Amino acid sequence: MKGVVVMGVTGSVAAYRAADVARDLMRAGFEVRVCLSRGAAEFVTATLFEALTGNPALTDAFDEPKPGRMAHIDWARDADVLLVCPASANALARLAAGRSEDMFSTIAVASTAPLVVAPAMNPEMFSHEATQQNLKALRDRGAIVVEPTEGDVACGEHGQGKLAPTQVIVEATLQAAMRSDLYRGTRVVVTAGPTAEPLDPVRILTNRSSGKMGYAIARAAIQMGAEVVLITGPTCLTPPPRADTRRVETASEMLTSALNACQNADLFVAAAAVADFTPKEPRSDKIRRDGDLTVELAPTQDIVATVAEKFPELVVCGFAAEVSEVEAAARAKLEKKGLSAIAANDVSRSDIGFDSDDNEVTVLFRDGSKIEIPRSSKLVVAMRLLEALRPLMAPPGKN
Ligand SMILES: Cc1cc2nc3c(=O)[nH]c(=O)nc-3n(C[C@H](O)[C@H](O)[C@H](O)COP(=O)(O)O)c2cc1C
C-alpha cells in the first residue's frame, strides 16, 4: 500500500474522467477516498466512487460517516496525498485562498499532505489572470500542478484546458507520495535567521536575514516526514507547528544549540546568516553619544565548520550568500569547512535572497557535481534542496 489519496472531484465536465483516475490510483497501490463538491455532484454521483473505491464518498462538509468522529480531521490526518481532479476554477480559488467551504477544501486546510491539482476548464477560464494567480499561489506553497493539455474542450472551443491524461495525473500523485515519505524516520536540524550580537544592553549588531529560507527548509522537511529542530535567531516569522523550535540570540548561543541538537541528527542545514564578528567587550551600561566611538570586534566561531568537524558522519549543508564570483566563493567554503554540500545564492540581486519570498540557488557537492535550482518560492527551493540532499544520507530504515 502506497498510502491514502484523498481526492477532491469538482464541477467540471471532466468529472467523468475522475473515475478512471481513481481506478488507476488504486491499481498503483493507493487507497482512494473521494470528496465531491456540489458542482461535481451535478456531473457524477457519490455512488459511482463508493462502488469503485470501497470507501464512503463525502459530498458535504458536514458528512460524518463515522458517528462521533470528524471526517474532515480524520481524512486530513490519514491523507498521504491530496489530489483535486478535475480542479474547477472555483476549486482553485477556494484552495488558493484557504476557504474551507466544502469537504475537500476543509480537509486541505487541515492537512500537511502534499497537494496535486489537475485543472480542467474552458481555455479562457484557464488563462484568466485570477486562475493563473491562484495556480501561482498554490505552486508557491509547494503544490504540484498537472497542466491541462491543449485541444478541443466540451464547450466547443480550442485551447489549453483539457484535463491531463490519466497516466500523467497518477504519476504526479506518485511523485507527491514519494516526496511526502522521503525524510520519514530522519532527524533534521535547521538554523535560520540572523544572529544578534550585543553592543550594550539596548543595541545589537545584526544583518538583513529574514529567516524565510531556513523556515521554508524546516517546513519542507516536516512535509517530507522528518522530525525537525529549528534553531532560530530573532525573526518575525511563525515557526512551522510541528518543529521543535529553539530560539537563540547570539552566534555563540546558536553554536551551543546546534552542537546539542546535532548529536542524534541525520542532516544539518545551516541556513542562518550568522554574524562573523561580535563586540569584544559588550558594555553593561548604555553607550552615550560622547563623540566618536570605536568598537573592537572579535571573530565568532564558525558554526557549520564546527558541526561538520565534530560530527563527521552527519550530512552537513551550508549556505553561501555571496555578491560576486558566487560559485567559486561557495566551492572554496565547501572545501575549507568540510561540508557535504553548499547552496550558493547571489544576495546582490533584489529579486532573490535576503528578504525576498523567492530564491534561486546552485547546490555544489563535494564530488564536484552541482545542480541548479531555478527561481521559485523559498518553499519550493527548500523541497528541491532536500530532494538533492537525501541521497547523501543513509537509506530509509538505516537511520
Ligand atoms: C455544463 C457545465 C460545465 C462546466 N464545466 C466546467 C469546467 O470544466 N471547469 C470549471 O472550472 N468550471 C466548469 N463549470 C462551472 C462550475 O461547475 C461552477 O463554477 C461551479 O461553481 C464549480 O463549483 P465547484 O468547484 O464547487 O464544483 C461548468 C458548468 C456547467 C454548467
The ligand as a Gaussian input file, in Angstrom:
#p B3LYP/6-31G(d) Opt

LIG

0 1
 C      -22.149000      22.191000     -18.135000
 C      -21.146000      22.877000     -17.273000
 C      -19.825000      22.576000     -17.431000
 C      -18.855000      23.200000     -16.639000
 N      -17.532000      22.863000     -16.813000
 C      -16.590000      23.466000     -16.045000
 C      -15.223000      23.116000     -16.187000
 O      -14.830000      22.269000     -16.986000
 N      -14.325000      23.738000     -15.384000
 C      -14.685000      24.695000     -14.461000
 O      -13.825000      25.229000     -13.785000
 N      -15.980000      25.033000     -14.322000
 C      -16.946000      24.449000     -15.084000
 N      -18.250000      24.784000     -14.924000
 C      -18.612000      25.778000     -13.893000
 C      -18.529000      25.163000     -12.490000
 O      -19.252000      23.957000     -12.415000
 C      -19.008000      26.159000     -11.470000
 O      -18.101000      27.259000     -11.419000
 C      -19.147000      25.579000     -10.103000
 O      -19.499000      26.620000      -9.213000
 C      -17.888000      24.902000      -9.629000
 O      -18.019000      24.617000      -8.277000
 P      -17.207000      23.504000      -7.534000
 O      -15.791000      23.844000      -7.676000
 O      -17.673000      23.583000      -6.133000
 O      -17.545000      22.206000      -8.128000
 C      -19.239000      24.167000     -15.682000
 C      -20.602000      24.450000     -15.525000
 C      -21.521000      23.821000     -16.288000
 C      -22.983000      24.158000     -16.105000

